[in-house]
Amino acid sequence: MRISRIRAEMTREKIDVIVLTDPKNVQYFTDYRSVTLLNKTRPIFAIVTHESLIVVGSLDVTKVFETLTGTVSPVAYLGYLDEAIAAITEQIAAMPALVRKRIGIDYGQDMLGHGSLTLVDRLKEMSSDHVVKSANDVLWRVRMIKTPFEAEMKKIGLDIINRAFDDAIAHAYPGISEMQLYQILQAEIYLNGAEESDPFTILFSEGNNCYGRWPSDLKLREGHYIWADFYATYGGYPTDRNRIVRCGEPADWEIDAYERVRSLTIELAKSVRPGLRCCDIYSRFQRLWKDADLGPAYGLVSRVGHGSGLDILEPPSISATDETVIEAGMILNLEPKLEKDGAVFQFEDILFVRDDGVEFLSEPHPEHLPVIKLAAK
């Protein structure tokens, strides 16, 4: 299905050959899964044409090639990146001129492929117009639409990280450091069944949030909000979710803000339908937020949601400027955020868009603000 769809899109965009250099693209279209995908010195590439699908890898992965289906033709090279480029260009050069007339590559917005300028220069020499096009739009139009199998992988991964977070918070106490809690959460993620877990952010909020920093030796104390945006991979599909917890009993306004932001996020998620544009959903968010009278929303990013698949962050963006039409099969993460008086309120819900609405792939956030008791350790 994936191969037939990419070839239809290639016809639409008048591209005859696409060279895949991003490991996620290689995996998606060839079903090649191996830790060697991450090897930058002996990289794995793929070539897609209307007639063939070729995977190019070093000699040390020939045993993995044996696991590929008959629709994929393996080509091995001896050496490193330069030899890989030579193998790619030799395969394309051997094709009839009409077959390799217009060439694309997966470099561009939201997709940063591997490779080198040497590869681009060699491809330009072989194309009829001496141009190498970005194939990203073609590739995203295929990858944005997921199957129920892909949604199920996400669902299992989300269950893993939700249970891991609850298990980790059960070990939290005033005086624990960000790094200690991070290490417990990473361990719980693996113990709950994840294949891998990329580094993530977990911080104790004091009103000066830096959401991308590494966990520190800052100690948890009363009034802190634990904010975590954490990951796990299952079946090759990474999942991420945001969770929050307060240390010590909250004030009434915190309870109110928690309940209103949570309710707003759920209402926004339930309003998603095929046929709406991303900017329509963003406009609805703005109306809901204004009606809730919550004050300014977190504004250092220009969107309140994004797509997700083999990459955690994928198109489309739920933003004011993205006019992408929502289609059945998309997986969307919705996550508006409120910062107020040192507190942070954010609820990331993950949706699988169906013909008649959405399916929540993630468990609901707790109905009431989770609290770490001051007396408990």
C-alpha positions as CSV (number, residue, x, y, z in Angstrom):
1,M,0.0,0.0,0.0
2,R,2.8,2.4,0.9
3,I,4.7,1.7,-2.3
4,S,1.6,2.1,-4.5
5,R,0.8,5.4,-2.8
6,I,4.3,6.8,-3.1
7,R,4.3,5.9,-6.8
8,A,0.9,7.6,-7.4
9,E,2.3,10.8,-5.7
10,M,5.5,10.6,-7.8
11,T,3.3,10.6,-10.9
12,R,1.4,13.6,-9.6
13,E,4.6,15.6,-8.8
14,K,6.4,14.4,-12.0
15,I,9.2,12.7,-10.1
16,D,10.8,9.6,-11.6
17,V,13.3,8.6,-8.9
18,I,13.4,9.3,-5.1
19,V,16.5,8.7,-3.1
20,L,15.6,8.0,0.6
21,T,18.3,9.0,3.1
22,D,16.3,9.5,6.3
23,P,16.4,6.2,8.3
24,K,12.6,6.6,9.1
25,N,11.8,6.8,5.3
26,V,13.9,3.8,4.6
27,Q,12.2,1.8,7.3
28,Y,8.7,3.0,6.2
29,F,9.0,2.1,2.6
30,T,11.2,-1.0,2.7
31,D,10.4,-2.5,6.2
32,Y,14.1,-2.6,6.9
33,R,14.5,-2.5,10.7
34,S,17.9,-2.7,12.3
35,V,20.1,-0.7,14.7
36,T,22.3,-0.2,11.6
37,L,19.8,2.4,10.4
38,L,21.4,4.7,12.9
39,N,25.0,4.2,11.6
40,K,26.2,7.4,10.0
41,T,29.5,6.0,8.8
42,R,27.9,3.1,6.9
43,P,24.5,4.5,6.2
44,I,21.5,2.7,4.7
45,F,19.7,4.3,1.7
46,A,16.8,3.4,-0.6
47,I,15.8,4.2,-4.2
48,V,12.2,4.3,-5.3
49,T,11.2,4.3,-8.9
50,H,7.9,3.4,-10.7
51,E,9.4,0.0,-11.4
52,S,11.7,-0.9,-8.5
53,L,12.5,-0.5,-4.8
54,I,16.2,-0.8,-4.0
55,V,17.8,-0.8,-0.5
56,V,21.5,0.1,-0.4
57,G,23.6,-1.0,2.6
58,S,27.1,-2.1,3.6
59,L,28.3,-5.6,3.4
60,D,27.9,-6.1,7.2
61,V,24.1,-6.0,6.9
62,T,23.6,-8.6,4.2
63,K,22.2,-11.0,6.7
64,V,19.5,-8.4,7.5
65,F,18.8,-8.1,3.8
66,E,17.7,-11.7,3.8
67,T,14.7,-10.7,6.0
68,L,13.3,-8.3,3.4
69,T,10.4,-9.2,1.2
70,G,10.7,-10.0,-2.4
71,T,9.5,-6.6,-3.5
72,V,12.8,-5.1,-2.2
73,S,16.1,-5.5,-4.1
74,P,19.2,-5.3,-1.9
75,V,22.5,-3.8,-3.1
76,A,25.6,-4.0,-0.9
77,Y,28.7,-1.8,-0.9
78,L,32.1,-2.2,0.8
79,G,33.3,0.9,2.6
80,Y,31.7,4.0,4.0
81,L,29.6,7.0,2.9
82,D,31.6,7.7,-0.3
83,E,31.2,4.1,-1.4
84,A,27.5,4.2,-0.6
85,I,27.0,7.2,-2.8
86,A,28.9,5.4,-5.6
87,A,26.5,2.4,-5.2
88,I,23.4,4.7,-5.4
89,T,24.6,6.6,-8.5
90,E,25.6,3.4,-10.2
91,Q,22.1,1.9,-9.7
92,I,20.5,5.1,-11.1
93,A,23.0,5.5,-13.9
94,A,22.1,1.9,-15.1
95,M,18.5,2.9,-15.5
96,P,17.2,4.0,-18.9
97,A,17.3,7.8,-19.4
98,L,13.5,8.2,-19.3
99,V,13.3,6.3,-16.0
100,R,15.7,8.7,-14.3
101,K,14.6,11.9,-15.9
102,R,13.6,13.8,-12.7
103,I,15.1,13.0,-9.4
104,G,14.0,13.8,-5.8
105,I,15.5,13.4,-2.4
106,D,14.2,13.6,1.2
107,Y,15.8,16.9,2.2
108,G,13.6,19.8,3.4
109,Q,10.9,21.0,5.8
110,D,10.4,18.6,8.8
111,M,12.6,15.9,7.2
112,L,16.4,16.2,7.4
113,G,17.8,13.2,5.5
114,H,21.4,11.9,5.8
115,G,23.8,11.9,2.9
116,S,26.1,14.6,1.6
117,L,26.4,17.4,-0.9
118,T,28.4,15.0,-3.0
119,L,25.3,12.8,-3.4
120,V,23.2,15.8,-4.4
121,D,25.9,16.9,-7.0
122,R,26.0,13.4,-8.5
123,L,22.3,13.2,-8.7
124,K,22.1,16.6,-10.5
125,E,24.5,15.3,-13.1
126,M,22.2,12.4,-13.9
127,S,18.9,14.2,-13.9
128,S,17.7,15.5,-17.3
129,D,17.2,19.1,-16.0
130,H,20.3,19.0,-13.7
131,V,18.0,19.7,-10.7
132,V,17.3,17.6,-7.6
133,K,13.9,18.3,-6.1
134,S,12.8,18.0,-2.5
135,A,10.6,15.0,-2.3
136,N,9.3,15.9,1.2
137,D,5.8,17.0,0.1
138,V,5.4,13.7,-1.7
139,L,6.6,11.7,1.2
140,W,4.6,13.5,3.8
141,R,1.4,13.1,1.8
142,V,1.9,9.3,2.1
143,R,3.3,9.2,5.7
144,M,0.6,11.5,7.2
145,I,-2.1,8.9,6.7
146,K,-1.7,6.0,9.1
147,T,-3.2,2.5,9.2
148,P,-5.0,1.0,12.2
149,F,-1.9,-1.1,12.8
150,E,0.2,2.1,13.2
151,A,-2.4,3.5,15.5
152,E,-2.3,0.4,17.6
153,M,1.5,0.6,18.0
154,K,1.0,4.2,19.2
155,K,-1.7,3.1,21.6
156,I,0.5,0.4,23.2
157,G,3.4,2.9,23.5
158,L,1.2,5.4,25.2
159,D,0.0,2.9,27.7
160,I,3.6,2.1,28.5
161,I,4.6,5.7,29.2
162,N,1.4,6.5,31.1
163,R,1.9,3.5,33.5
164,A,5.6,4.3,33.7
165,F,4.9,7.9,34.8
166,D,2.4,6.8,37.4
167,D,4.9,4.2,38.7
168,A,7.7,6.9,38.8
169,I,5.6,9.5,40.6
170,A,4.8,6.9,43.3
171,H,8.5,7.0,44.1
172,A,8.7,10.9,44.2
173,Y,9.0,12.8,47.4
174,P,10.0,16.4,48.5
175,G,13.8,16.5,48.2
176,I,14.1,14.2,45.2
177,S,16.1,15.8,42.3
178,E,15.0,16.2,38.7
179,M,17.8,13.9,37.6
180,Q,16.8,11.2,40.1
181,L,13.1,11.3,39.0
182,Y,14.2,11.3,35.4
183,Q,16.3,8.1,36.0
184,I,13.4,6.4,37.7
185,L,11.0,7.3,34.9
186,Q,13.4,6.1,32.2
187,A,13.8,2.8,34.1
188,E,10.0,2.4,34.4
189,I,9.6,3.0,30.7
190,Y,11.8,0.1,29.8
191,L,10.4,-2.1,32.6
192,N,6.9,-1.5,31.2
193,G,7.9,-2.8,27.7
194,A,9.4,0.0,25.6
195,E,12.0,-0.9,22.9
196,E,13.8,2.4,23.5
197,S,13.3,5.8,25.1
198,D,15.0,8.9,23.8
199,P,16.2,11.6,26.3
200,F,13.4,13.8,27.4
201,T,12.7,16.8,29.6
202,I,11.4,16.6,33.2
203,L,11.5,19.7,35.3
204,F,10.3,21.2,38.5
205,S,8.6,24.4,37.6
206,E,9.3,27.6,39.5
207,G,7.9,29.9,36.9
208,N,11.1,30.2,34.9
209,N,10.5,27.2,32.7
210,C,13.0,26.2,30.1
211,Y,11.3,23.2,28.5
212,G,14.3,21.9,26.6
213,R,16.9,21.7,29.3
214,W,18.4,18.6,30.8
215,P,17.2,17.4,34.2
216,S,19.2,19.0,36.9
217,D,20.0,18.5,40.6
218,L,17.1,20.9,41.6
219,K,15.3,19.4,44.5
220,L,11.5,19.0,44.6
221,R,9.8,21.3,47.1
222,E,6.3,22.5,48.0
223,G,4.7,24.5,45.3
224,H,6.7,22.9,42.5
225,Y,4.9,21.6,39.4
226,I,6.5,18.5,37.9
227,W,6.3,18.9,34.1
228,A,7.4,16.0,31.9
229,D,7.3,15.5,28.2
230,F,8.5,12.0,27.8
231,Y,8.9,9.3,25.1
232,A,8.9,5.6,24.4
233,T,9.2,3.5,21.2
234,Y,7.1,0.4,20.6
235,G,7.0,-1.5,17.4
236,G,9.3,1.1,15.9
237,Y,6.8,3.9,16.6
238,P,7.8,6.6,19.2
239,T,5.1,8.1,21.4
240,D,5.3,11.2,23.5
241,R,3.0,12.7,26.1
242,N,2.9,15.5,28.6
243,R,2.0,15.0,32.3
244,I,1.9,17.3,35.3
245,V,1.9,16.8,39.1
246,R,1.9,19.3,42.0
247,C,4.1,19.0,45.1
248,G,1.8,19.9,48.1
249,E,-1.8,20.8,48.2
250,P,-2.9,23.3,45.5
251,A,-4.8,26.6,46.0
252,D,-8.3,26.9,44.7
253,W,-7.3,28.8,41.6
254,E,-4.8,26.0,40.6
255,I,-7.6,23.4,40.9
256,D,-9.8,25.6,38.8
257,A,-7.1,26.2,36.1
258,Y,-6.3,22.5,36.0
259,E,-9.9,21.5,35.4
260,R,-10.6,24.2,32.8
261,V,-7.5,23.6,30.7
262,R,-8.1,19.8,30.9
263,S,-11.8,20.2,29.9
264,L,-10.9,22.7,27.1
265,T,-8.3,20.3,25.6
266,I,-10.8,17.4,25.6
267,E,-13.5,19.5,24.0
268,L,-11.0,20.7,21.3
269,A,-10.0,17.1,20.6
270,K,-13.6,15.9,20.3
271,S,-14.3,18.6,17.7
272,V,-11.7,17.3,15.2
273,R,-13.3,15.9,12.1
274,P,-12.1,15.0,8.6
275,G,-12.6,17.9,6.2
276,L,-11.6,20.6,8.7
277,R,-8.4,22.4,8.1
278,C,-5.7,22.6,10.7
279,C,-6.2,26.4,10.9
280,D,-9.9,25.8,11.5
281,I,-9.0,23.7,14.6
282,Y,-6.6,26.4,15.7
283,S,-9.4,29.1,15.4
284,R,-11.6,26.9,17.5
285,F,-8.9,26.6,20.1
286,Q,-8.6,30.4,20.2
287,R,-12.4,30.8,20.7
288,L,-12.5,28.2,23.5
289,W,-9.5,29.7,25.2
290,K,-11.0,33.2,25.1
291,D,-14.3,32.0,26.4
292,A,-12.5,30.2,29.3
293,D,-10.9,33.5,30.3
294,L,-7.6,31.8,31.2
295,G,-5.3,34.6,30.2
296,P,-2.6,34.4,27.6
297,A,-1.8,30.9,26.3
298,Y,1.8,29.8,26.1
299,G,3.0,31.5,22.9
300,L,6.7,30.6,22.3
301,V,5.6,28.0,19.7
302,S,3.1,28.9,16.9
303,R,0.9,25.8,17.2
304,V,-1.1,23.8,19.8
305,G,-0.7,20.4,18.2
306,H,1.1,18.3,15.6
307,G,1.1,15.1,13.7
308,S,2.9,12.0,14.8
309,G,4.1,8.7,13.3
310,L,7.5,7.1,12.9
311,D,8.7,10.5,14.0
312,I,7.4,12.1,17.2
313,L,6.9,15.5,15.5
314,E,5.4,15.3,12.0
315,P,3.2,17.4,9.8
316,P,0.6,18.8,10.0
317,S,0.7,21.6,12.5
318,I,-2.4,22.8,14.3
319,S,-1.6,26.4,13.7
320,A,-3.1,29.6,12.3
321,T,-1.3,29.2,9.0
322,D,-1.4,25.5,8.2
323,E,-4.3,24.9,5.8
324,T,-3.8,21.1,5.6
325,V,-7.1,19.4,5.4
326,I,-7.6,16.8,8.2
327,E,-8.1,13.3,6.8
328,A,-9.1,10.0,8.2
329,G,-5.9,8.1,9.2
330,M,-4.0,11.1,10.7
331,I,-2.6,10.8,14.2
332,L,-2.6,14.2,16.0
333,N,-1.3,15.4,19.3
334,L,-3.1,18.3,20.9
335,E,-1.4,20.1,23.7
336,P,-2.3,23.7,24.5
337,K,-0.4,25.1,27.5
338,L,-1.0,27.7,30.3
339,E,1.7,29.2,32.5
340,K,0.5,31.1,35.5
341,D,2.2,32.2,38.7
342,G,4.8,29.5,38.6
343,A,2.4,26.8,37.7
344,V,2.1,25.0,34.3
345,F,-1.0,23.3,33.0
346,Q,-0.8,21.2,29.9
347,F,-2.7,18.1,28.7
348,E,-1.4,16.3,25.6
349,D,-4.1,14.1,24.1
350,I,-3.3,11.8,21.1
351,L,-6.0,11.2,18.5
352,F,-6.5,8.8,15.6
353,V,-8.8,10.5,13.1
354,R,-11.5,8.2,11.8
355,D,-14.2,8.8,9.1
356,D,-16.8,9.8,11.8
357,G,-14.6,11.6,14.4
358,V,-11.7,10.7,16.5
359,E,-10.4,7.8,18.7
360,F,-8.4,8.7,21.7
361,L,-5.2,6.7,21.7
362,S,-4.2,7.9,25.2
363,E,-5.8,7.4,28.5
364,P,-7.6,10.5,29.9
365,H,-5.5,12.7,32.2
366,P,-6.5,12.4,35.8
367,E,-9.8,14.2,36.5
368,H,-8.3,15.9,39.5
369,L,-4.8,17.5,39.9
370,P,-2.4,14.8,41.0
371,V,-0.5,15.8,44.2
372,I,2.6,14.6,46.0
373,K,1.9,14.7,49.7
374,L,4.4,16.7,51.8
375,A,4.5,14.2,54.6
376,A,5.0,11.1,52.4
377,K,8.4,9.8,51.2
